[in-house]
Each structure stands twice: as C-alpha cells, then as structure tokens.
Amino acid sequence: MLQQTQVATVKDYYNKWMKRWPTVQDLASATLEEVNQMWAGLGYYSRGKRLHEGAQKVVTELKGQMPQTVDGLLKQLPGVGRYTAAAIGSIALGQVTGAVDGNVIRVLCRLRAIGADSTSPAVTEALWSLINMLVDPERPGDFNQAMMELGARVCTPKGPVCNQCPVKSHSLRRNRGGRCVL
C-alpha cells in the first residue's frame, strides 16, 4: 500500500484492510471484486490484485507459509519486486539487505554527490551496492526505515532541510561546497 502512496493516505486503508482480512488466509478467500472495493481510492489497482494473488499463492501452493528470504519473496510471490522484497526482508525478517526507493535514491545521490541520471541502470546498481554496504547488520529494518524517512522528511525533493540532517557531516556534496539539491 505504501508504494508510491504517502503514509497519511494509507493509514485508514490499512486499518480497514486488516480489520476485514487479518490473516493471509482471509485475504486469499476474498474475491478480487471485494479486494478492489477495499482498494478503491489508493490508485495503482494492480497492487491490490497482486496482493490478492500473492495471498492465494501462499495459501494454495506454499501451504500457508510466507517465503522467509528476499530471494524467496522475489521468486515466489507475484508482483514482488526488488525493493518490496528487500523492505520486507529487512523489516519483517531481519535480513541484512538495503532497500532502495525514491527517497533513498535522493539521499544517497546527495550524500555521495552523484550527479548522474539516478534512473540509469548503472546508477541504480551502484546505489543498491552502496546501500548494501551501509546497511546496519544489527538493525537492517530500522536502518532502511530511517533512510526512507530521512528522504521523506528532511532530504525532500524541494526545499531540503539540510540544517536538520543527521548525516550532513558525511555529505560529499555539502563538504565540497555544493548545494544539496537533486
């Protein structure tokens, strides 16, 4: 639900969703029409459909057991991509892996003074490598959530609040006298 949707928007949807379908088995037994009705207003309706398909696969093919690795999430659940698998893996499963979303891309590009096109495959791969070197092995989920929040609240696309940045002393762009913009 949080992919490309802000937390404030998702909160009510999530609470209603969890009240209606508290288990993966409950969601799997729902109809796609019911899922789409609950999803109405969140946009990107394929996300609800994929969530429903994933629940059905977990129940019918995986004997009710969620994959327990990032690789398993990627390979076994429809619609789960690299970022989602990494976020679930680090936050829910404690796996030591970084998670790169738009907020993290912005933070890393500013910190490392990366001026290249952040959407290019080469830069994307470099950012994934970088985040995997930086991730805290003791608290990977907390680290990833902190990076996402840093990008959402401090290192914002427009008007970053650099004086409040907890990692500003590590910023190559700022330390080289450059402005912290991307």
Secondary structure, 3 states (H helix, E strand, C coil): CCCCCCHHHHHHHHHHHHHHCCCHHHHHHCCHHHHHHHHCCCCCCHHHHHHHHHHHHHHHCCCCCCCCCHHHHHHHCCCCCHHHHHHHHHHCCCCCCCCCCHHHHHHHHHHCCCCCCCCCHHHHHHHHHHHHHHCCCCCHHHHHHHHHHHHHHCCCCCCCCHHHCCCHHHCHHHHCCCCCCC
